[in-house]
Amino acid sequence: MTQVPLVDIYIMGKKYTVPESLTIMDAMEFAGYHLKRGCGCRAGFCGACATVYRIAGDYELKVGLACQTKVEAGMYLAQIPFFPALKGIYNIDELTPGTSSIAAYYPEIYRCIGCNSCTKVCPQDLNVMQYIAYAQRGDIARCAVESFDCIMCGLCASRCPAHIVQYHVGILARRLYGKYLLPRALHLQQRVDEITDGKYEAELQLLMELDPQELKNRYNNRDLEA
């Protein structure tokens, strides 16, 4: 039986020996940590497990998602619950879908030096610098589409020398796009009207009165779309 090589890592300053094949998240659990927060989907789609680390002998401070990044010998780890970036507070109903709305809350986008560090660090392989360029030009639709798969992990902002909060810029663009520019989905509006008019109240009340086992049976045997 082949033995998996082991490496020494440091979690919050304490040394642990773990298999080198593990991700940071798996290694923390192997070391005995019980992850209640910051573990999310465990597949790189939620952005909850942002991690700061440094390799012994290397001057560079690095970042990554704990569920995607594999451990390395001499890795010093620190978990962060969220990236402490400034977030604009706004009322979407009072904004317009243009350059002025983005610039009013995130003027730092015009400090971009085109280093592309944000794009290089993105775990979703998004062209982050490009959607910031769209935001600079007031092209809300392209900014929204280009940033659509953003998981809000904050790694882009952690590497930006201009202190741009790229992921907050992207979500503002998507909100503006969804409210003002995207054509309305008629079938969705129809369903909202049905709910508002109480069409499903009787059915909901029935479900609330069922015992847990019957609820499980209905859920497991529900009709699924192909």
C-alpha positions in Angstrom: 0.0 0.0 0.0 1.4 3.3 -1.1 1.9 5.8 1.8 0.9 9.4 1.1 3.7 11.8 1.9 3.2 14.1 4.8 4.0 17.8 5.2 4.2 20.2 8.1 1.9 23.2 8.1 0.9 25.8 10.6 -2.7 26.6 11.4 -3.2 29.8 13.3 0.4 29.5 14.5 0.3 25.8 15.6 2.2 23.1 13.8 0.4 20.1 12.3 1.6 17.2 10.1 -0.9 16.3 7.3 -1.0 14.4 4.0 0.2 16.6 1.2 -2.7 15.5 -1.0 -5.3 17.4 1.0 -6.8 20.8 0.4 -6.4 23.4 3.1 -10.0 22.8 4.3 -9.5 19.0 4.4 -6.1 19.5 6.2 -7.8 21.6 8.9 -10.3 18.9 9.5 -7.6 16.2 9.5 -5.8 18.3 12.2 -8.9 18.2 14.3 -10.6 21.5 13.5 -14.4 21.4 13.5 -15.5 23.8 10.7 -18.8 25.5 11.6 -18.2 28.6 9.5 -16.3 29.5 6.4 -16.8 26.0 4.8 -19.9 26.7 2.7 -20.3 24.6 -0.5 -16.8 23.0 -0.3 -16.6 23.1 -4.1 -15.4 26.6 -5.0 -18.8 28.2 -5.7 -19.7 30.1 -2.5 -16.6 32.1 -1.7 -16.9 31.5 2.0 -13.5 30.0 2.7 -11.0 32.8 1.8 -7.6 32.0 3.3 -4.5 34.0 3.8 -1.2 32.0 3.8 2.6 32.3 3.4 5.1 29.6 2.6 8.2 29.4 4.8 11.1 31.2 3.1 8.8 33.2 0.7 8.2 36.9 1.3 4.9 36.9 -0.6 1.6 36.9 1.3 -0.9 34.7 -0.7 -4.6 34.2 -0.8 -6.9 31.4 -2.0 -10.0 29.4 -1.3 -9.4 26.7 1.3 -11.5 24.2 -0.6 -9.5 24.5 -3.8 -5.9 25.2 -2.6 -3.7 22.3 -1.7 -1.4 22.4 1.3 2.3 22.9 0.8 5.2 22.1 3.2 5.9 25.1 5.5 2.5 26.7 4.8 1.4 29.2 7.5 -2.4 29.6 7.4 -4.9 32.2 8.7 -8.6 32.1 8.1 -10.6 35.3 7.5 -14.4 35.3 8.0 -14.8 37.9 5.2 -12.6 40.4 3.4 -12.9 43.7 5.2 -13.7 45.9 2.2 -15.7 49.1 2.2 -19.2 48.6 0.8 -21.3 51.4 -0.6 -24.8 51.9 1.0 -27.4 52.8 -1.5 -31.1 52.6 -2.4 -31.3 50.9 -5.8 -34.6 52.6 -6.5 -32.9 56.0 -6.4 -30.1 55.1 -8.9 -29.9 55.2 -12.6 -28.1 52.5 -14.8 -25.0 54.5 -15.8 -21.5 55.6 -14.9 -22.6 58.1 -12.3 -24.2 55.4 -10.1 -21.0 53.3 -10.0 -18.7 56.3 -9.6 -20.7 57.8 -6.7 -20.1 54.7 -4.5 -16.9 53.3 -6.0 -14.8 56.1 -7.4 -11.7 54.1 -6.8 -12.4 52.2 -10.1 -10.7 55.1 -11.9 -7.5 54.4 -10.0 -7.1 51.1 -11.8 -3.5 50.7 -13.1 -4.2 47.7 -15.3 -2.0 45.3 -13.4 -4.5 42.5 -13.9 -3.8 41.1 -10.3 -7.5 40.9 -9.7 -8.0 38.6 -12.8 -5.0 36.4 -11.9 -6.3 35.7 -8.4 -9.9 35.0 -9.3 -10.8 31.4 -8.4 -13.7 31.6 -11.0 -11.3 32.6 -13.8 -13.3 35.8 -14.4 -11.9 38.7 -16.4 -12.2 41.0 -13.4 -10.1 43.8 -14.8 -12.3 43.8 -17.9 -15.6 44.2 -16.0 -14.0 47.0 -14.0 -13.2 48.7 -17.4 -16.8 48.3 -18.4 -17.9 49.9 -15.2 -15.6 52.8 -15.8 -17.2 53.4 -19.2 -20.7 53.0 -17.8 -21.4 49.8 -19.8 -23.6 48.3 -17.0 -24.9 45.4 -19.1 -21.4 44.1 -20.0 -20.1 44.7 -16.5 -23.1 42.6 -15.2 -22.6 39.8 -17.6 -18.8 39.6 -17.2 -19.1 39.5 -13.4 -22.1 37.2 -13.3 -20.3 34.2 -11.9 -18.6 36.2 -9.1 -18.8 34.4 -5.7 -18.0 37.4 -3.6 -14.9 35.9 -2.0 -13.0 39.1 -1.9 -9.7 37.7 -3.2 -9.6 40.3 -6.1 -9.8 43.2 -3.7 -7.1 41.7 -1.5 -4.6 41.9 -4.4 -5.6 45.3 -5.8 -2.9 48.0 -5.3 -5.6 50.6 -6.2 -7.8 49.4 -3.3 -10.8 48.7 -5.7 -13.5 46.5 -4.3 -14.2 44.8 -7.5 -16.8 42.3 -6.3 -19.0 45.1 -4.8 -18.7 47.0 -8.1 -19.9 43.9 -9.9 -22.9 43.3 -7.7 -24.0 46.9 -8.0 -23.8 46.5 -11.8 -25.8 43.3 -11.7 -28.5 44.9 -9.5 -28.7 47.9 -11.9 -28.9 45.6 -14.9 -31.6 43.4 -13.3 -33.8 46.4 -12.3 -33.5 48.7 -15.2 -32.0 47.1 -18.3 -32.9 43.4 -18.4 -36.3 42.6 -20.1 -38.9 41.5 -17.7 -39.7 37.8 -17.5 -43.5 37.6 -18.0 -43.8 34.1 -16.6 -42.1 35.3 -13.4 -44.4 38.3 -13.0 -47.4 36.0 -13.6 -46.2 33.7 -10.7 -45.6 36.7 -8.4 -49.1 37.9 -9.1 -50.5 34.5 -8.3 -48.7 34.4 -5.0 -49.8 37.9 -4.2 -53.5 37.0 -5.0 -53.3 34.1 -2.6 -53.6 31.3 -5.2 -51.4 29.0 -3.2 -52.5 29.8 0.4 -54.7 26.6 0.8 -51.9 24.4 -0.5 -49.3 26.0 1.8 -51.6 25.6 4.8 -52.0 22.0 4.0 -48.3 21.5 3.9 -47.8 23.2 7.2 -50.3 20.7 8.8 -48.5 17.6 7.5 -46.2 15.6 9.8 -42.5 15.6 9.1 -42.5 12.1 7.6 -45.2 12.9 5.1 -43.4 16.1 4.1 -40.3 14.0 3.4 -42.3 11.5 1.3 -43.8 14.3 -0.8 -40.4 15.9 -1.3 -38.7 12.7 -2.3 -41.5 11.8 -4.7 -42.1 15.3 -6.2 -42.3 15.8 -10.0 -39.1 17.0 -11.4 -38.6 18.7 -14.7 -36.5 16.8 -17.3 
